[in-house]
Structure formats: C-alpha cells, structure tokens
Amino acid sequence: QVQVLESGGGLVQPGGSLRLSCVGSGSISSFADMGWYRRTPGKERDLVATITRSGRKNYVDSVKGRFTISRDDAKNAVYLQMNSLKPEDTAVYYCNLDSGYRAGSFWGQGTQVIVSS
C-alpha cells in the first residue's frame, strides 16, 4: 500500500508565491521519477515539472523561470516552489511518484491552487 499526500495549495494574489509539498509512504522505500501535473476545468491534465532520481529537471515552457522542482529522498518527498504566480496557473495540482519498476506510479488526490485578486 502506497500513500501520496499533497499539501500547500491555497488562494494567492497574482505575483505571489506558493510551495507545494508531496510525501510518499507505505510499501515502497524509494521512488524513481517524481513529478507535478495540473488540471484546469475544461482542459486535460498537463505535466508541469519532473525530476529524475539523479536530479535532472524538466519544466513545461509556461513555468520556466518561475517554478522550481526539488526532491528529498530521505523523506520520499518532492516539492514545487511557485513564484510570480499568474491567474492562468489556477488549477488542481497533482503529485506523481514513480516506483521505477512493475509496481507502477502513484497519484495524490490533488491540491487546489487559485491565483486571483
């Protein structure tokens, strides 16, 4: 059994910042790739940022220079620091943790981010 818990979402004004956290626990002792995805009403769920076990990072173009993904393997955690937030960043953000083998990957329940004045 694997549990994935996200936190850090909320309401913020344009130009503000939020830090999302995600912690995995349960039967898997470590994870390979970790990532953040988001879903806006009426749109598909899109990749925001990923980080590999070795620390290689990838970002969707719209968040480059504003968002930073990081990981702490001692805590089985992945973080997303979001700066200079825009209204178009409003979405439900989901954490995904990949086992790196046949167990597959695991999703959190999502955390709501609203950017509005």
N, C-alpha and C positions, 0 to 999 in steps of 0.2 A: 504494500500500500504506500502510495506517494501523495503527500500533501503539498500544495503550492499556494502560498499566501502572499497576496499583494497588499501594499499599503502606500499612503502618501498622496492619493488623489484629493481633489477638492476644487473649490472655486477660487479663481485668481484673476486679477485685472490684467489686461494686455500690458506686456512688458515685464510682467512679474515672473517668478520662478517657482518651481515645484521639484521635489526629489521623490521619485518613486522607488520603492523597495520591494523585493521579491525574495522569499526564502523557501527553499525546498527541504522537505524532511520525509522520513519514512524508510522504506526498504532499500533505496539506492543511496550509496555512500558518497558518490560524486557524480558530476554531470559534465558532459562534453560541451557542445554549443549552448549558449543561452541567448535569449532574445526578447525584445519587446515589440508588440504589434498593437495596432489600434483600429477601431471600427467606428465610423461616423454613421448616424442614421441615414439610410438610403444608399450606402456605399459598402463595398467589400472590405473585409479586414485586410489591412496592409502592413507589411513589415516596416518598422521604424528603425530599429538598430539591432545588430547581433554582435556577439563577442565569442570567439573560439576559446578552447581550453588554453591555448598558448597566448591569448591576449589580442589577437588580430580583430579589428573592429570594422564594421560596415554600417553605413547610415543611408537612409533614403535622402535624396538630394534636398528635399524641402526642410530638413532639420540640421543639415551640416553647418557647423559653426555655432549652433545654438544648443544642441543636446550632446550629452556625453554619457556613454555607457561604460560601466565598470563592473568588476566581479570580485568576490571574496570567497575563495574556495573553502577556507576554514569554516565558513558559515553557510556554505551552499547558497550563497546569495548573489543576486545581480541587481544593479541599481541603474536608474536613468535620471540624470540631472538635466532638467529642462529650464533653460534660461530664455529671456526675450520672447516669452510666450505670445502667440497670436490667436485671435478668435478661431482661425482655421485649424488650430491644434486641438480644439474641443473634440473629445472622443472618449470612448471607453478603452482603456489601455489594458492589454493582456500580457502576462509573462508566460514564456515557454521555456521549459528546461528539457534538454535532450539527453537521454541516458547514454547515447553513443553506441548502443547495441540493440538487440532484438526487443528489449522492453519498450522501445519507442520513446516518445516525448510526452511531456505533461503540461497541461494548461492551468493557469489560475482562473479564478472566477471573474476577474476584471475589476478595475478601479476607475471611477468616473473622474475625468478632468474637464472642467468648464472654464473657459477663458472668456470673460465678459466684463464690461464696465457697468 
